[in-house]
Amino acid sequence: MGKIELTLLGTSAGVPTQKRSHPCIYLSYTGEKKFCFLFDCGEGTQRQIFFTHLNFMKISEIFITHWHGDHYLGLPGLIETMRFENRTKPLTIYSPEPARVKKLLSSGYPSHSFKIIHKFVPVSGQKITALLETDDFRIASIPVKHTVPCVAYALIEKDRLRIDKKKLKDAGLPIQGIMYGELKRKGKVFFKGKEITYKDICSVHKGKKVVYSGDTKICDNLIKIADKADLLIQDCTYFDEDDFEDYGHASFSDVLALSKSTRIKRIILTHISRRYKSAEELQEKIKNNPCMEIAKDFMKVTV
């Protein structure tokens, strides 16, 4: 199976602080090939990248959850720097309302050393939409509930079949043989007059799933895409009900209810309001929930 690595470059909500920049996640997937993506691109993203070992020139796709400034205003600067560095490889930007990308990037006098491809992401309905697919994984989206059109994204690794030696023995098959190449190509072979399928001698290794909620209230669509996730990076703008403002965000009690109604292994709480200045205070609030963590800038996660 592949290796999924994430770096949370920005974890604030709305307004940056001295310790938290605007939202952005750098995700790399390493299998037979390596892929690098950004999820959201808040103001200051490229400067955050420069504080890390990450290579912004290797980013092939950027996924924008919605068009609030804290989630996209880093795009023009990052793209201009790519041009200064003589990028030639196309860059694909997935987003709701892709015409907004074109308008944003046409301001000023931008240079044009590489092609920018705009891809539409649906913002209505209950369907999980596959946006990008490789041999190892797919990236999908689903509309969520915010004050403007907004989506959540998921990287869903494909299940793998691996030959199980015990099943081989039970089937009376040799451990090695040229038949396995044919079996992989055709899905079945005949051995001593018996039909053998790939599934007869293989075990399924379940692929991993990583979900980024975007800005959203807890809603049925979020539950649908996040269920059984190995990792959910979740909007948790408010930790105290007294502080809660109904601007289309989740509170800690909302996320707690979500964790109890789904089978999510690990939740990282991000998009944190600037009113919370103490990391120790936030840790105290989640101390009885071992599956939860508080996001911080430059946090690295491997799945």
C-alpha positions in Angstrom: 0.0 0.0 0.0 1.1 3.6 -0.5 2.3 6.1 2.1 0.2 9.2 2.8 1.9 12.1 4.4 0.3 15.4 5.3 1.7 18.7 6.5 -0.8 21.2 8.0 0.6 24.5 6.8 -2.2 26.7 8.3 -4.8 25.9 11.0 -6.4 29.2 11.9 -10.0 30.4 11.2 -10.7 33.6 9.4 -7.9 35.7 10.7 -4.3 34.5 11.1 -2.5 34.7 14.4 1.2 34.7 15.4 1.1 30.9 15.7 -1.6 30.0 13.1 -1.7 30.8 9.4 -4.6 30.5 7.1 -5.8 27.0 6.0 -3.7 24.8 3.8 -2.8 21.2 3.7 0.1 19.7 1.7 -0.6 16.0 1.0 1.8 13.6 -0.7 1.0 10.0 -1.8 3.9 7.7 -2.5 3.2 4.4 -4.2 4.7 3.3 -7.5 4.6 7.1 -8.3 4.6 10.1 -6.0 1.8 12.7 -6.1 1.7 16.1 -4.4 -1.5 18.1 -3.7 -2.6 21.1 -1.9 -6.0 21.3 -0.2 -7.0 25.0 0.2 -4.4 27.7 -0.2 -4.9 30.5 2.3 -2.9 33.7 2.4 0.7 33.1 3.3 0.8 29.5 2.0 3.9 29.8 -0.1 5.8 31.4 2.8 4.7 28.5 5.1 6.0 26.0 2.5 9.4 27.8 2.5 9.7 26.9 6.3 9.5 23.2 5.4 11.3 20.7 3.2 8.3 20.5 0.9 8.6 21.3 -2.8 5.9 23.6 -4.1 7.0 22.9 -7.7 5.9 19.3 -7.4 2.3 20.2 -6.7 0.2 18.9 -9.6 -3.4 19.7 -8.3 -4.9 22.2 -5.9 -8.3 21.5 -4.3 -10.2 24.5 -3.0 -13.1 23.9 -0.6 -14.9 27.2 -1.0 -14.4 30.9 -1.9 -13.9 32.6 1.5 -10.6 34.5 1.4 -8.9 32.6 4.2 -9.0 29.5 1.9 -7.8 30.8 -1.4 -6.0 34.1 -1.2 -2.6 32.4 -1.3 -3.2 31.2 -4.9 -2.0 34.2 -6.9 1.3 34.5 -5.0 2.0 30.8 -5.2 1.3 30.6 -8.9 3.4 33.7 -9.6 6.3 32.1 -7.8 5.9 29.0 -9.8 6.2 31.1 -12.9 9.3 32.9 -11.6 10.8 29.4 -11.1 10.1 28.6 -14.8 7.4 26.0 -14.2 6.2 24.4 -17.5 4.1 21.5 -16.1 0.3 22.3 -16.1 -1.4 22.9 -12.8 -5.0 21.7 -12.2 -7.2 23.6 -9.8 -10.4 21.9 -8.6 -13.0 24.2 -7.0 -16.7 25.2 -6.8 -17.4 28.0 -9.3 -14.1 27.7 -11.3 -14.8 31.0 -13.1 -13.7 32.7 -9.8 -10.2 31.2 -10.3 -9.9 32.6 -13.7 -11.0 36.0 -12.5 -8.7 35.9 -9.5 -5.6 34.9 -11.6 -6.3 37.4 -14.4 -5.9 40.5 -12.1 -2.7 42.5 -12.5 -0.2 41.5 -15.2 0.5 37.8 -14.7 3.0 36.0 -16.8 2.0 32.8 -18.5 4.8 30.2 -18.5 2.5 27.2 -17.8 -1.1 26.2 -18.3 -3.7 26.3 -15.5 -6.6 23.8 -15.9 -9.8 24.6 -14.1 -12.1 21.7 -13.0 -15.6 22.1 -11.6 -16.5 20.5 -8.3 -20.3 19.9 -7.7 -21.8 21.9 -4.8 -25.3 20.4 -4.6 -26.8 17.0 -4.0 -25.8 14.0 -1.9 -23.5 12.2 -4.3 -19.8 11.5 -3.7 -18.1 12.6 -6.9 -14.8 11.1 -8.1 -12.6 13.9 -9.4 -9.2 12.3 -10.0 -8.2 8.7 -10.3 -4.9 6.8 -10.4 -4.0 3.1 -10.2 -3.6 3.5 -6.4 -6.3 6.0 -5.3 -9.0 8.4 -6.2 -9.9 11.9 -4.8 -13.5 12.6 -4.3 -15.7 15.4 -3.1 -19.2 15.9 -1.6 -21.1 19.2 -0.9 -21.2 20.2 2.8 -23.1 22.9 4.7 -21.5 26.3 5.0 -22.7 29.8 4.3 -21.4 29.7 0.7 -21.1 26.7 -1.7 -18.5 24.4 -0.1 -17.2 20.8 -0.4 -15.3 18.2 1.6 -12.6 16.2 -0.1 -11.4 12.6 0.5 -8.4 10.7 -0.7 -9.5 7.1 -0.9 -6.9 4.4 -1.5 -8.0 1.4 -3.5 -8.1 -2.0 -1.8 -5.4 -4.4 -2.8 -5.5 -8.1 -3.3 -2.4 -10.0 -2.1 -1.7 -13.7 -2.5 -2.3 -15.6 0.7 0.0 -18.6 1.1 -2.5 -20.4 3.4 -5.2 -20.1 0.7 -2.7 -21.4 -1.9 -2.0 -24.5 0.3 -5.7 -25.1 0.9 -6.3 -24.9 -2.8 -3.5 -27.3 -3.5 -1.6 -24.8 -5.6 2.2 -24.4 -5.9 3.7 -21.4 -4.1 5.2 -20.1 -7.3 4.4 -20.5 -11.0 3.8 -18.7 -14.2 0.0 -19.2 -13.8 -0.1 -16.2 -11.4 0.7 -13.7 -14.1 -2.2 -15.2 -16.2 -4.4 -15.1 -13.1 -3.8 -11.5 -12.6 -4.4 -10.6 -16.2 -7.5 -12.7 -16.7 -9.0 -13.0 -13.2 -9.1 -16.8 -13.3 -7.2 -19.9 -14.4 -7.8 -23.6 -14.6 -5.6 -25.9 -12.6 -6.0 -29.6 -12.6 -9.5 -29.1 -14.1 -10.6 -26.7 -11.4 -11.3 -23.0 -11.9 -9.3 -20.7 -9.6 -10.2 -17.0 -9.3 -7.9 -14.4 -8.0 -10.1 -13.9 -5.0 -9.9 -17.6 -4.1 -6.2 -17.3 -3.3 -5.9 -13.7 -2.1 -6.6 -11.6 1.0 -8.0 -8.1 0.7 -5.9 -5.3 2.2 -8.3 -2.4 2.8 -7.1 0.9 1.4 -6.8 4.0 3.6 -9.1 7.0 3.6 -8.2 10.6 4.5 -11.0 13.3 4.6 -10.7 17.1 4.8 -14.1 18.6 5.9 -13.6 22.1 4.7 -15.7 24.7 6.6 -19.0 23.1 7.5 -21.6 22.3 10.1 -21.9 18.6 10.8 -24.3 17.3 8.1 -25.4 14.0 6.5 -23.0 14.5 3.5 -20.0 14.9 5.8 -21.0 11.8 7.8 -21.3 9.9 4.5 -17.9 10.7 3.2 -16.1 10.6 6.6 -17.5 7.3 7.9 -14.7 4.7 8.3 -12.0 7.3 7.6 -8.5 6.5 8.9 -8.1 10.3 9.4 -10.6 13.2 9.4 -9.2 16.8 9.4 -12.2 18.6 10.8 -13.4 22.2 11.1 -13.7 22.9 14.8 -13.9 26.6 15.0 -15.5 26.8 18.4 -14.8 24.8 21.6 -17.2 26.4 23.9 -20.9 26.7 23.3 -20.9 30.2 24.8 -18.6 31.2 22.0 -20.6 29.6 19.2 -21.7 31.7 16.3 -23.8 30.2 13.6 -21.6 31.0 10.6 -21.7 27.5 9.1 -18.9 25.9 11.3 -18.7 23.1 13.7 -18.1 23.2 17.5 -16.3 20.7 19.6 -19.6 19.2 20.9 -20.7 18.8 17.3 -17.5 16.9 16.4 -17.8 14.8 19.6 -21.3 13.7 18.4 -19.9 13.0 14.9 -17.1 10.8 16.4 -19.7 8.8 18.4 -22.0 8.2 15.3 -19.3 7.2 12.8 -16.3 4.8 12.6 -13.5 7.4 12.2 -10.2 6.3 13.6 -8.5 9.6 14.1 -9.7 13.3 14.1 -7.5 16.3 13.9 -9.4 19.5 14.8 -8.4 22.5 12.7 -9.7 26.0 11.6 -9.5 27.2 15.2 -10.8 30.6 16.1 -8.2 33.1 17.2 -10.0 33.6 20.5 -8.3 30.4 21.7 -4.7 31.5 22.4 -3.6 28.7 24.8 -2.7 25.3 23.3 -2.8 23.9 26.9 -6.4 25.0 27.2 -7.4 23.2 24.0 -5.6 20.1 25.1 -7.5 20.1 28.3 -10.8 20.2 26.4 -10.1 17.1 24.4 -8.2 15.1 27.1 -11.0 12.4 27.4 -11.1 11.8 23.6 -8.0 9.8 22.6 -9.0 9.7 18.9 -8.8 13.5 18.7 -5.9 15.9 18.3 -5.5 19.7 18.1 -4.0 20.9 14.8 -1.0 23.2 14.8 0.9 24.8 12.0 3.6 22.5 10.4 2.1 19.4 12.1 3.1 16.3 10.1 0.9 13.3 9.9 1.5 9.9 8.3 -1.3 7.5 7.5 
